[in-house]
Amino acid sequence: MAVMGVNGSGSRMTTLLRVCAVSRAPMFTAISLLTAGAVLVGAVLVGGCSTAGAEAAANKRVVQITAAENFWGSIAKQLGGSHAQVISIIANPNTDPHSYEPTAADARAVASARLAIENGVGYDPWMSRLLAADEGEHISVLNVGAAVGAPAGGNPHRWYNPADVRTVIAKLTADLAKADPRDRGYFAKREANLLTVGLRRYHSLIATIRHRYAGTPVGASESIFAMLAPALGLRLITPASFLKAITEGTEVSAADKQTIDNQITRHQIKIYVYNSQNVTPDVKAQLAAARAAHIPVASITETMTPPTGTYQAWQIRQLRDIAAALATAEGHQT
């Protein structure tokens, strides 16, 4: 019975099927004196096959999920619990999701998934290509942009929009229940716990900032913050064309540079929020100008840092940084 140690459900089942086939060999019927022994061996083999069948059934209740980015992967992992195994392709904070080139390992991760999560809205087109190239069984795909109704060419940074995050949580829970109907109640409990316990501090900080600083004019380095600022009640006055140019790595207009310089030197903004993973020369110059003007700055990141943390721990840390900058700016007011 050492064959039971073969790794991989497919290899294990193949090996056991071969072993089960041995029960049909002539040696079990050719010698009548060995009938009792044959019955015993046959029982052991059938037991082995039954064990493999039980293992396969159990494995079917662990939903394999492949997420393009780790912020969505973190949420999926918290919802799936012990009934999900999650792989996040973009997990390195130094990796640019826009220009990522997937590997053979990424393709295998997608091919083995029962549920795949892509951000969409043009953010991770490489994920769509991996899904289109897959020749395996049907994979259920959650496209975040489509799920939240993001327009084509719109802001893709939906994980910075609290309302969109809630929508994705509901959709993920439904997809998990569809993939594993027997554990529907388990997933519903995980969803309720995430919303009421896991994200409690996250929502509390958002509400506090909105209550205290609603209408405060702020500046930012790129369009990531454009998703969060409205939820915080902050008035983002940086030109949208500048935010988009920095996000997409295109040329910044001289007019936008001048507008932002004026906003800083004339103290038209109370804080400046920048993406510390994308500090271009233009952003670096604005940071220096803001600090010289004694305008508090706060940093956010495009991908989850540290990658081993949770979505909410990452967001809470950034919200606290923003709240601290706003409090400092309030102290500077006369």
ZIVENWO-V676724 format. One record per residue. N is the residue number from 1. SS is DSSP state (2 for helix, 1 for strand, 0 for the rest). PSI is psi in degrees with one decimal (999 if undefined). OMEGA is omega in radians with two decimals (none if undefined). Layout:
# ZIVENWO-V676724
{{N;SS;PSI;OMEGA} {N;SS;PSI;OMEGA}}
This chain:
# ZIVENWO-V676724
{{1;0;14.1;3.09} {2;2;-18.8;-3.14} {3;2;-20.5;-3.14} {4;2;-12.4;-3.11} {5;2;-0.4;-3.12} {6;0;131.9;-3.11} {7;0;149.2;3.05} {8;0;129.0;-3.08} {9;2;-38.4;-3.13} {10;2;-47.7;3.13} {11;2;-40.3;-3.13} {12;2;-45.9;-3.13} {13;2;-40.6;3.13} {14;2;-45.8;-3.13} {15;2;-43.4;-3.12} {16;2;-35.9;3.09} {17;2;-38.8;3.09} {18;2;-41.3;3.12} {19;2;-40.7;3.11} {20;2;-34.8;-3.14} {21;2;-26.0;-3.14} {22;2;-27.6;-3.12} {23;0;-16.0;3.13} {24;0;-3.6;-3.07} {25;0;152.2;-3.08} {26;0;-25.1;-3.04} {27;2;-21.1;-3.13} {28;2;-16.7;-3.10} {29;2;-14.5;-3.04} {30;2;-37.2;-3.07} {31;0;110.9;-3.05} {32;2;-27.1;-3.12} {33;2;-17.8;-3.10} {34;2;13.2;-3.08} {35;2;-47.0;-3.13} {36;2;-41.3;3.13} {37;2;-38.1;3.13} {38;2;-41.2;3.11} {39;2;-42.2;-3.14} {40;2;-46.6;3.14} {41;2;-43.7;3.13} {42;2;-39.1;3.14} {43;2;-40.7;3.13} {44;2;-43.0;-3.12} {45;2;-41.4;3.09} {46;2;-38.6;3.08} {47;2;-39.9;3.11} {48;2;-41.6;3.12} {49;2;-38.6;3.12} {50;2;-40.3;3.12} {51;2;-44.0;3.13} {52;2;-39.6;3.12} {53;2;-39.7;3.11} {54;2;-40.2;3.12} {55;2;-41.1;-3.14} {56;2;-40.7;3.12} {57;2;-40.5;3.13} {58;2;-40.3;-3.12} {59;2;-31.0;3.14} {60;2;-18.7;-3.13} {61;0;9.1;2.97} {62;0;107.4;-3.07} {63;1;122.3;3.10} {64;1;121.3;-3.09} {65;1;132.0;3.02} {66;1;119.0;-3.14} {67;1;139.1;3.12} {68;1;-37.7;-3.11} {69;1;151.8;-3.03} {70;2;-19.2;3.11} {71;2;-39.7;3.04} {72;2;-34.0;3.10} {73;2;-37.2;3.12} {74;2;-43.7;3.13} {75;2;-42.2;3.12} {76;2;-40.9;3.14} {77;2;-39.9;3.14} {78;2;-31.9;3.10} {79;2;-38.5;-3.08} {80;2;-29.9;3.12} {81;2;-134.4;-3.10} {82;2;-7.1;3.14} {83;2;21.3;3.08} {84;1;144.9;3.01} {85;1;120.9;-2.98} {86;1;131.6;3.00} {87;1;127.6;3.07} {88;1;124.3;-3.10} {89;1;-50.1;3.09} {90;1;103.5;-3.13} {91;0;-14.0;-3.14} {92;0;121.5;-3.12} {93;0;-20.4;-3.13} {94;0;0.4;-3.13} {95;0;133.2;3.10} {96;0;110.8;-3.11} {97;2;-26.9;-3.09} {98;2;-40.2;-3.02} {99;2;17.2;-3.07} {100;0;140.5;3.06} {101;0;111.2;-3.08} {102;0;153.5;-3.12} {103;0;174.6;3.08} {104;2;-35.6;3.11} {105;2;-37.2;3.09} {106;2;-41.7;3.13} {107;2;-39.6;3.11} {108;2;-38.6;3.14} {109;2;-38.7;3.11} {110;2;-43.0;-3.11} {111;2;-29.9;-3.10} {112;0;-3.6;-3.06} {113;0;148.3;2.95} {114;0;-22.0;3.11} {115;1;127.1;3.12} {116;1;144.0;-3.14} {117;1;121.6;3.03} {118;1;146.2;-3.11} {119;0;-42.7;-3.13} {120;0;-162.6;-3.09} {121;0;34.4;3.10} {122;0;6.0;-3.06} {123;0;-40.4;-3.07} {124;0;63.7;-3.11} {125;2;-24.5;3.11} {126;2;-29.3;3.11} {127;2;-40.6;3.10} {128;2;-37.4;3.12} {129;2;-39.5;3.10} {130;2;-41.7;-3.13} {131;2;-38.8;-3.14} {132;2;-31.3;-3.10} {133;2;-15.3;-3.09} {134;0;132.7;-3.14} {135;0;12.0;-3.12} {136;0;-154.7;-3.12} {137;0;164.4;-3.13} {138;0;134.1;3.12} {139;0;130.4;3.05} {140;1;129.1;-3.05} {141;1;128.1;3.01} {142;1;108.4;3.06} {143;1;110.9;-3.02} {144;2;-45.7;-3.13} {145;2;-44.7;3.13} {146;2;-38.6;-3.10} {147;2;-34.7;-3.09} {148;2;-0.6;3.12} {149;0;31.7;3.12} {150;0;135.9;-3.14} {151;0;154.6;3.07} {152;0;131.9;-3.12} {153;0;5.2;3.14} {154;0;-177.4;3.14} {155;0;121.0;-3.08} {156;0;-8.6;-3.00} {157;0;61.5;-3.00} {158;2;-19.1;3.13} {159;2;-8.0;3.04} {160;2;2.6;3.10} {161;0;108.6;-3.07} {162;2;-37.4;3.13} {163;2;-39.6;3.11} {164;2;-36.7;3.10} {165;2;-42.1;3.11} {166;2;-41.0;3.11} {167;2;-43.2;-3.14} {168;2;-39.0;3.11} {169;2;-45.3;3.13} {170;2;-42.2;-3.13} {171;2;-41.2;3.12} {172;2;-41.9;3.13} {173;2;-42.5;3.11} {174;2;-40.4;3.14} {175;2;-37.7;3.09} {176;2;-42.8;3.13} {177;2;-34.7;3.11} {178;2;-38.8;3.14} {179;2;-29.4;-3.10} {180;0;76.7;-3.05} {181;2;-31.3;-3.10} {182;2;-23.6;-3.11} {183;2;24.8;3.13} {184;2;-44.8;-3.14} {185;2;-37.3;3.11} {186;2;-45.4;-3.13} {187;2;-36.7;3.12} {188;2;-39.3;3.11} {189;2;-39.1;3.11} {190;2;-38.6;3.11} {191;2;-47.4;-3.13} {192;2;-40.2;-3.14} {193;2;-40.2;3.13} {194;2;-43.5;-3.09} {195;2;-39.3;-3.04} {196;2;-25.0;-3.10} {197;2;-57.2;-3.06} {198;2;-40.6;-3.09} {199;0;9.9;-3.08} {200;2;-49.2;-3.11} {201;2;-36.5;3.09} {202;2;-51.4;-3.14} {203;2;-33.6;3.12} {204;2;-42.9;3.12} {205;2;-41.2;3.10} {206;2;-46.0;-3.13} {207;2;-39.0;-3.14} {208;2;-46.1;3.14} {209;2;-44.0;3.14} {210;2;-39.7;-3.12} {211;2;-39.9;-3.03} {212;2;-32.7;-2.98} {213;2;17.8;-3.12} {214;0;132.1;3.12} {215;0;-3.3;-3.13} {216;0;127.6;3.11} {217;1;132.3;-3.11} {218;1;162.0;3.07} {219;1;162.2;-3.14} {220;1;164.0;-3.09} {221;0;-25.2;3.14} {222;0;178.7;-2.91} {223;0;-4.9;3.05} {224;2;-47.6;-3.06} {225;2;-20.0;3.13} {226;2;-19.8;3.08} {227;2;-32.6;-3.05} {228;2;-36.0;-3.05} {229;2;-46.2;3.13} {230;2;-37.5;3.13} {231;2;-30.1;3.13} {232;2;-6.2;-3.11} {233;0;12.9;-3.11} {234;0;149.5;-3.10} {235;1;99.5;-3.12} {236;1;115.0;-3.05} {237;0;2.6;3.05} {238;0;136.1;3.13} {239;0;131.5;-3.13} {240;2;-32.4;3.14} {241;2;-33.4;3.08} {242;2;-46.1;-3.14} {243;2;-43.3;-3.12} {244;2;-40.1;-3.13} {245;2;-43.7;3.13} {246;2;-41.2;3.14} {247;2;-42.7;-3.06} {248;2;-3.4;3.10} {249;0;30.6;3.12} {250;0;176.2;-3.07} {251;0;135.5;3.09} {252;0;134.5;-3.11} {253;0;152.0;3.12} {254;2;-34.0;3.14} {255;2;-41.3;3.13} {256;2;-40.0;3.10} {257;2;-43.8;-3.12} {258;2;-40.0;3.12} {259;2;-45.5;-3.11} {260;2;-38.8;3.08} {261;2;-43.0;3.12} {262;2;-40.9;3.13} {263;2;-35.5;-3.12} {264;2;-52.3;-3.06} {265;2;-29.1;3.14} {266;0;5.6;3.13} {267;0;39.4;3.08} {268;0;-16.5;3.05} {269;0;147.2;-3.10} {270;0;-31.6;3.05} {271;1;163.7;3.10} {272;1;122.4;-3.11} {273;1;126.6;-3.09} {274;1;154.6;3.08} {275;1;110.3;-3.07} {276;0;-8.6;3.08} {277;0;-2.5;-3.11} {278;0;69.7;-3.12} {279;0;92.2;3.12} {280;0;169.3;3.08} {281;2;-38.1;3.12} {282;2;-43.8;3.13} {283;2;-40.4;3.12} {284;2;-41.1;3.13} {285;2;-39.5;3.13} {286;2;-37.2;3.08} {287;2;-44.3;3.14} {288;2;-41.3;-3.14} {289;2;-40.8;-3.14} {290;2;-43.6;-3.14} {291;2;-38.2;3.12} {292;2;-30.0;3.13} {293;0;4.7;-3.13} {294;0;37.0;3.03} {295;0;120.5;-3.12} {296;1;145.2;3.11} {297;1;152.3;3.07} {298;1;145.5;-3.11} {299;1;147.8;3.00} {300;1;168.6;3.11} {301;0;154.9;-3.11} {302;0;-39.5;3.13} {303;0;163.2;-2.98} {304;0;128.1;3.08} {305;0;131.7;-0.14} {306;0;158.1;-3.07} {307;0;-17.1;-3.13} {308;0;-3.2;-3.12} {309;0;-162.1;3.09} {310;0;160.9;3.11} {311;2;-48.0;-3.04} {312;2;-34.8;3.10} {313;2;-41.3;3.09} {314;2;-49.0;-3.11} {315;2;-39.4;3.13} {316;2;-43.4;3.13} {317;2;-40.3;3.14} {318;2;-38.7;3.10} {319;2;-38.2;3.08} {320;2;-37.6;3.12} {321;2;-41.6;3.11} {322;2;-42.9;3.13} {323;2;-39.4;3.13} {324;2;-40.6;3.11} {325;2;-41.1;3.12} {326;2;-38.5;3.12} {327;2;-39.8;3.10} {328;2;-43.2;3.11} {329;2;-38.8;3.12} {330;2;-37.0;3.12} {331;2;-25.2;-3.14} {332;2;-17.6;-3.08} {333;0;148.0;3.13} {334;0;999;none}}
